[in-house]
Amino acid sequence: MKRLVLLSALALSGLGLANAQWSSDPGENLQLNNESFYSFETELLSDGSWYLYYNRPDGSIDTIVPYLQRYDKDGNALWAEPLEISRNVTMSWTKVMDCMTIDQDDNAIIVTQDLRHGPESYTAYKISPDGESLWPEGVDLHNGNYPGGCAALNMTQIADGSYIFAWLEYTNDDANTGVIRMQRVSAEGEILWGEGKLLQEENTPMTYPYVLDAGNNEFLLVYAYGASQQLQVRKMDFDGNDVWAQPTTAFDAVSSSIPLWTFLEVIPADGGVLIATYEGDPNFPYIAYVKNDGTHAFAEGSAGLRLGYSEWLAWGIKLVFDEENQAIYATWRESDYNQQYYQIVTQKVSLDGELLWDPNGIAITPFLPRPVSYYDAELGPKGSLFVTFMEQYDVDGNGLGSNDHVNVLASLQDADGSFMWTDTTVTLSNRPSVKYNTEALPLSNNQWIVVWDGASSIDSMNTRYLYAQNVTIDGILGGGMANETNEESLASNRVSVFQVYPNPVRESATLVIENGSNPVQISIELLDIRGTAITKVYDGTLPSGKTEIGWTRPAGLAQGLYIMRCVIGRQVYYIKVMLQ
């Protein structure tokens, strides 16, 4: 078999990448490259190593070149140089149309879009874990049938080892005129569906497809249908025929001026599919669950189950499915109506649609006047939830600006939503720079690995590299191994209630706390909306069982929104309190 051409321009030894080790200092993260790039993706292999796929411009041939590198669990590059996947001429905007997935044998399946076979055509490559190209010339997914435009490709592998690809085809430079084409490719790279299976209806656009393995050599196809962007789900067999008598409507409509594929979340769950979006006026977070038989799991059906009932705007939902414990986790961003105050919120949902945490969700951060963004979520041990996100800071005291410093943070919540790390969040990177985008790899070897892109410094806005950092289940950066006591504590922490009533508060209130574990130290403070401590509410020992703590509002404290922070052992809770 023919090997890929190796990239010679990147000298790994110059960065010390060949023998890298994770840093324990959040100010010194692992730098993965030293060349400009456009976009990236990551995938975890079964042994805890991981792929990094990215593309970058090559001025010598006026095109965008895709690369692949594999790293071990300690952050060491396993190939002497990144693999150069293709040097075929591209359109500049196709940088956002490439994608990668991983198959059941840890091969990387990479699809690039170039001009070799026709305008915007797709070509698939298969790379083994040792860096060998198993489809060295690439597979032309169009098989000679080239349309005017293609976008939004998605792919999956089914039980027999073959791969299903689906993408949007459109005419007149208008995605709203789209049809969906599907192609099946064998494990050996043989085209199985000729020119592909075409799904279309006259005068009715079908756009933004997602494909998911449904077991038994069947797959699910999710797509937007019609001008209202109704979300439909079809179950199809390995010949591309419908299994269900008719499609299932997952959501009646999704109305947004933002392209659907930029914020829709679609993941598999028990042979069915979970779909999350924000909808309404204002934006509220919703989820639908279409089961393997095509029925809705939630009573709300195609109207969607609302995930949180706060009054704030919701943006961009991330979903995690806990197969072992049969639960769904959702993470999203909230802002006020002026989009000046932000927070990251999480929720846990049963498979029959019960909200298992607070009806408003649990806020990871206080509601503060600084942006939080670029977040991702993965499962932890014993049904816990790991979330990583970015938060912007005012470094010069002159107010937030577009080029201000950004930190990368992470939190860990147990199955009850309690925070597992002493400081609620752990800082993964505080190196002074602007940062963008973040991806978290699934838990492996008692650690998560987080990858992001960012400027080399606060003064070098146009020089962006890729960085990575690990964090163990104990919240430790670097080589420190997680101990078993923290994993055991994930099942033993049972502080299930922290409430304040009445709320809004006029003169006094009662704090109610239920502690299912042993007596533990507790500290409660009142913060203003910027997170500054105003007054101590309580400090002492919390006994087992239900405790009520009386609180009298301090004289002279102005009306408005405040935050009550309660630190109970290793857990931290926040509650919004309105003073009248």
Sequence and secondary structure as in RCSB ss.txt:
>XXXX:A:sequence
MKRLVLLSALALSGLGLANAQWSSDPGENLQLNNESFYSFETELLSDGSWYLYYNRPDGSIDTIVPYLQRYDKDG
NALWAEPLEISRNVTMSWTKVMDCMTIDQDDNAIIVTQDLRHGPESYTAYKISPDGESLWPEGVDLHNGNYPGGC
AALNMTQIADGSYIFAWLEYTNDDANTGVIRMQRVSAEGEILWGEGKLLQEENTPMTYPYVLDAGNNEFLLVYAY
GASQQLQVRKMDFDGNDVWAQPTTAFDAVSSSIPLWTFLEVIPADGGVLIATYEGDPNFPYIAYVKNDGTHAFAE
GSAGLRLGYSEWLAWGIKLVFDEENQAIYATWRESDYNQQYYQIVTQKVSLDGELLWDPNGIAITPFLPRPVSYY
DAELGPKGSLFVTFMEQYDVDGNGLGSNDHVNVLASLQDADGSFMWTDTTVTLSNRPSVKYNTEALPLSNNQWIV
VWDGASSIDSMNTRYLYAQNVTIDGILGGGMANETNEESLASNRVSVFQVYPNPVRESATLVIENGSNPVQISIE
LLDIRGTAITKVYDGTLPSGKTEIGWTRPAGLAQGLYIMRCVIGRQVYYIKVMLQ
>XXXX:A:secstr
  B  B  S  HHHHTGGG    S TTS EE  SS  SEEEEEE TTS EEEEEEEEETTTTEEEEEEEEE TTS
 BSSSS EE       GGGGGT EEEE TTS EEEEEEESSSSTTEEEEEEE TTSBBSSTT EETTTT   SEE
EEEEEEE TTS EEEEEEEEETTEEEEEEEEEEEE TTS B STT EEE BTTB EEEEEEEEEETTEEEEEEEE
TTTTEEEEEEE TTS BSSSS EEEES    SS GGGT EEEEETTEEEEEEEETTTTEEEEEEE TTS BSSTT
GGG EE    SSEEEEEEEEEETTTTEEEEEEEEE TTS  EEEEEEEEETTS B S TT EESS  BSS EEEE
EEEE GGG EEEEEEEE  SSSS   TT  EEEEEEEE TTS B STTSEEEEE  SS EEEEEE   BTTEEEE
EEEEESSTT TT EEEEEEEEETTS BTT    HHHHHHHHH  EEEEEEESSSBSSEEEEEEEE SS EEEEEE
EE TTS EEEEEEEEEE SEEEEEEEE  TT  SEEEEEEEEETTEEEEEEEEE 
